[in-house]
């Protein structure tokens, strides 16, 4: 059966009506698609349900973002649509804004995401349980399988497609020979191999997984003249790590931990408690980390880049992101044998973190 197009309706409105959405909600989606904030607001005040979706799961936020109207995006967000809503195709509102090159609408989504995540962080503050975030990962075997390292559940711990990025990270934290460098998380040894090529004077590697540690010894890393291996969780080995420092360059890339663990590491690197010396040499030290934050959607990634940058700023650190275009095609073949992709974005934001100038150095 063919449904005739209703005269005077936009594509969004007609489509929503055809799928059985009430007329008022259809008009709301149409108003958002047109970027008509005043009309959208009027319809909501008249009782239109803001949480309506079309047949593809697109929310009022998706339509508002597609219109490019930052005002309409702001209204829909304030009305309650989550900033990170996904449609059936797994697309965010940010994807729709970017498809139309609507930078102002996209920025509105990013800032909404930052605000929401900051509020959630405050609400979810709980006392530490004492259990390690990566306890399950560390207690189960891992497997080196060709171009990847996977855990017991086939989650990708590290993959060879990361090699070009690791080369850049190595060049970032060790731009000249002779310095002291620290890497937390050996994995497949990609960045440590790259760091060796930069000829550091001291190369400290922290690795917590027993299978990976054994692999390191099998590969002869424990016999390299300038390499010091620290076996254990970095949280448990801070005194030993600190005794081998300070470091001219530091890189962080662990598995099975959360953003809180990254933030705790940043505290140790830049602002340790109890009067301890920061791990990163001051001034002149350079820190970086594998920036897989929110790596399955660009909008999520950009939100977390803003959050980590703000958190580091609070520790007296300047963060610059260099956008790196990836030549790797992220398709099913790339992730074959891996339970879930952990990176699906075209460009990578490589962080370079340095001590901010002291107030009396600013002029």
C-alpha positions in Angstrom: 0.0 0.0 0.0 1.4 3.4 -1.0 0.7 6.3 1.4 0.2 9.6 -0.3 2.3 12.5 0.8 0.2 14.9 2.9 0.2 18.4 1.4 2.2 21.0 3.3 4.2 18.5 5.4 8.0 18.3 5.4 9.8 15.0 4.8 10.3 14.5 8.5 6.7 15.3 9.4 5.3 13.2 6.6 7.5 10.2 7.4 6.7 10.4 11.1 2.9 10.5 10.4 3.2 7.6 8.0 4.7 5.5 10.7 1.9 6.3 13.1 3.3 9.1 15.2 0.6 11.5 16.5 0.3 14.6 14.3 1.6 17.0 17.1 4.8 14.9 17.5 5.2 14.7 13.7 5.0 18.5 13.6 7.6 18.7 16.4 10.1 16.6 14.4 9.4 18.7 11.4 9.9 21.9 13.3 13.2 20.6 14.6 14.3 19.5 11.1 13.5 23.0 9.9 15.5 24.6 12.8 12.3 26.4 13.9 13.0 26.7 17.6 9.9 28.9 18.3 7.6 26.4 16.7 9.2 23.5 18.4 8.9 25.2 21.8 5.2 26.0 21.1 4.4 22.4 20.3 6.1 21.1 23.4 4.1 23.7 25.5 1.0 22.4 23.8 1.8 18.9 25.0 3.8 17.3 22.2 5.9 14.5 23.5 9.6 15.5 23.2 10.8 11.9 23.3 9.2 10.8 20.1 11.4 9.1 17.4 10.9 8.3 13.8 11.2 4.8 12.2 15.0 5.0 12.3 15.2 6.0 15.9 16.0 9.6 15.1 15.1 11.9 18.0 14.2 15.6 18.0 17.9 16.2 18.7 19.0 14.4 15.6 16.6 16.5 13.5 17.7 19.7 15.2 21.3 18.9 14.7 20.7 18.2 11.0 19.1 21.6 10.7 22.2 23.4 11.9 20.2 25.5 14.4 22.2 25.7 17.6 19.2 27.4 19.3 17.0 24.5 18.4 19.7 22.0 19.5 19.9 23.9 22.8 16.2 23.8 23.4 15.8 20.1 22.7 18.7 19.3 25.0 17.1 21.5 27.8 13.8 19.7 27.2 15.5 16.4 28.1 16.8 14.6 25.1 20.2 13.0 26.1 23.2 14.5 24.3 24.5 11.0 23.5 21.3 9.6 22.0 21.8 7.1 19.2 19.5 6.2 16.3 18.9 2.7 14.9 21.9 3.1 12.7 24.1 3.9 15.7 24.5 7.6 14.7 24.7 10.4 17.1 23.2 13.9 16.7 26.8 15.0 16.2 27.1 12.8 13.1 24.1 14.7 11.6 25.5 18.1 12.5 28.8 17.2 10.9 27.2 15.8 7.8 25.8 19.3 7.2 29.0 21.1 8.2 27.1 22.7 11.1 29.9 23.5 13.5 27.9 25.7 15.8 25.3 23.0 16.4 28.1 20.4 16.8 29.8 22.6 19.4 26.6 22.9 21.3 26.4 19.1 21.5 30.0 18.8 22.7 29.5 21.4 25.5 26.2 19.7 26.6 28.1 16.4 26.8 30.9 17.9 28.9 28.4 19.4 31.3 26.4 16.2 31.6 29.5 14.1 32.2 30.8 16.5 34.8 27.5 16.4 36.7 27.5 12.5 36.5 31.0 12.5 37.9 29.9 14.5 40.9 26.8 12.4 41.5 28.7 9.1 41.2 31.4 9.8 43.7 31.7 6.7 45.8 34.3 5.5 48.3 36.9 3.1 46.8 36.1 -0.6 47.2 39.7 -1.7 47.2 39.3 -3.9 44.2 41.4 -3.1 41.1 39.4 -2.1 38.0 41.4 -4.5 35.9 41.5 -7.4 38.4 39.6 -9.8 36.1 41.8 -8.9 33.1 45.0 -9.5 35.1 43.8 -12.8 36.5 43.0 -14.4 33.1 45.3 -15.4 30.2 45.9 -13.2 27.2 46.8 -14.4 23.7 49.2 -13.0 21.1 47.5 -13.8 17.8 49.3 -12.4 14.7 48.4 -8.8 14.5 46.7 -8.5 17.8 46.8 -9.1 21.5 43.4 -10.2 23.0 42.2 -11.1 26.5 40.3 -14.2 27.5 37.0 -12.8 26.1 38.6 -11.7 22.8 38.6 -8.1 23.7 41.4 -6.2 21.8 44.1 -5.3 24.2 46.3 -3.9 21.4 46.4 -4.3 17.6 49.1 -3.7 15.0 47.0 -0.9 13.3 48.1 1.3 16.2 51.7 1.2 15.1 51.8 4.5 13.1 50.2 6.2 16.1 52.6 4.7 18.5 55.5 5.9 16.4 54.2 9.5 16.7 53.7 9.1 20.4 57.3 7.9 20.8 58.6 10.9 18.8 56.4 13.2 20.9 57.7 12.1 24.3 61.3 11.4 23.3 62.2 13.9 20.6 65.9 13.6 21.2 68.3 10.9 22.4 69.5 10.5 26.0 66.4 11.3 28.0 64.6 9.2 30.6 61.3 7.8 29.4 58.5 5.9 31.2 55.9 3.7 29.4 53.0 2.2 31.4 51.5 -0.7 29.6 53.7 -2.9 27.3 51.0 -4.8 25.3 52.6 -5.8 22.0 55.6 -3.6 22.7 54.9 -1.3 19.7 55.6 1.9 21.5 58.5 0.5 23.4 60.1 -0.6 20.2 59.6 2.8 18.7 61.0 4.4 21.9 64.2 2.3 21.5 64.6 3.8 18.1 64.6 7.3 19.7 67.7 6.2 21.8 66.6 7.2 25.4 69.2 7.1 28.1 66.8 5.3 30.4 63.7 3.4 29.4 61.3 2.2 32.2 58.4 -0.1 31.3 55.6 -0.9 33.7 53.6 -4.0 32.9 51.0 -5.7 35.2 49.9 -8.8 33.3 51.9 -11.9 34.1 51.6 -13.3 30.5 52.7 -10.1 29.0 55.6 -9.9 31.4 56.7 -13.4 30.4 56.4 -12.4 26.8 58.7 -9.4 27.4 61.3 -11.7 28.9 60.9 -14.2 26.1 61.6 -11.3 23.7 64.7 -10.3 25.6 63.5 -6.9 27.0 64.8 -7.7 30.4 68.4 -7.9 29.0 68.4 -4.6 27.1 71.1 -2.4 28.7 69.0 0.8 29.2 65.6 -0.9 30.0 64.2 -1.3 33.5 61.0 -3.4 33.8 58.7 -2.8 36.7 56.3 -5.8 37.0 53.0 -5.0 38.7 50.1 -2.5 38.7 51.4 1.0 38.5 49.3 1.9 41.5 51.2 -0.6 43.6 54.6 0.3 42.2 54.6 4.1 42.4 57.6 4.2 44.9 59.7 2.1 42.5 58.6 4.1 39.5 59.4 7.4 41.3 62.8 6.2 42.4 63.8 5.6 38.7 62.6 9.1 37.7 62.0 11.8 37.1 61.2 11.4 33.5 61.6 13.5 30.4 58.8 11.7 28.6 55.9 9.6 29.9 53.3 7.5 28.0 50.3 5.8 29.5 48.3 3.0 27.8 46.8 0.4 30.2 44.0 -2.0 29.6 40.9 -2.8 31.7 41.0 0.5 33.6 38.6 3.4 33.5 38.9 7.2 33.2 39.2 7.5 37.0 42.4 5.4 36.8 43.8 7.7 34.1 42.9 10.7 36.2 44.6 9.1 39.2 47.7 8.5 37.1 47.7 12.2 36.1 47.7 13.1 39.7 50.8 11.0 40.3 52.5 12.5 37.2 51.8 16.1 37.9 50.5 16.7 41.4 51.4 13.8 43.8 50.2 14.0 47.4 52.4 14.0 50.6 55.0 16.2 49.1 56.3 13.6 46.6 58.1 14.7 43.5 56.1 14.7 40.3 57.0 11.9 37.9 57.4 14.3 34.9 60.5 16.4 34.9 59.8 20.1 35.4 60.2 22.1 33.3 60.6 20.5 29.8 58.9 17.1 30.4 56.4 15.8 27.9 53.5 13.5 28.7 51.1 11.7 26.3 48.6 8.8 26.5 46.7 6.6 24.1 43.7 8.7 23.4 41.0 6.0 22.9 38.5 7.9 25.0 35.0 7.5 23.5 36.6 5.9 20.5 33.5 4.5 19.0 31.8 7.9 18.2 33.4 11.2 17.2 31.0 13.2 19.4 31.9 11.1 22.5 35.6 11.4 21.7 35.4 15.2 21.4 33.6 15.4 24.7 36.2 13.4 26.5 39.0 15.4 24.9 37.5 18.5 26.4 37.1 16.8 29.8 40.6 15.4 30.0 42.0 18.8 28.9 40.1 20.6 31.6 41.2 18.1 34.2 44.8 18.4 33.2 44.5 22.2 33.2 43.5 21.9 36.8 46.8 20.2 37.5 48.8 23.0 35.9 49.2 21.3 32.5 48.7 22.5 29.0 47.3 20.0 26.6 47.5 20.2 22.8 45.8 17.8 20.5 47.3 17.1 17.1 44.8 15.7 14.6 46.2 12.6 12.9 44.5 11.2 9.8 44.4 7.4 9.8 45.0 5.5 6.6 43.5 2.3 8.2 40.1 1.3 7.0 38.1 0.4 10.1 35.9 -2.4 8.7 34.8 -5.9 9.7 38.1 -7.3 8.5 40.1 -5.0 10.7 38.2 -6.3 13.8 38.0 -9.9 12.8 38.6 -12.1 15.8 37.9 -9.2 18.2 34.8 -9.1 20.3 34.2 -5.3 20.0 35.8 -2.5 18.1 37.4 0.1 20.4 38.2 2.7 17.7 35.9 3.7 14.8 36.9 7.3 14.1 38.7 8.6 11.0 41.0 11.0 12.8 43.0 10.5 16.0 43.7 13.4 18.5 47.2 12.8 19.7 47.7 14.6 23.1 50.9 16.5 24.0 50.9 17.5 27.6 53.4 19.9 29.1 53.8 21.9 32.3 52.0 25.2 32.0 54.2 28.3 32.4 54.3 29.6 36.0 52.3 32.9 36.4 55.5 34.9 36.6 56.7 33.4 33.3 53.6 34.6 31.4 54.1 37.9 29.7 
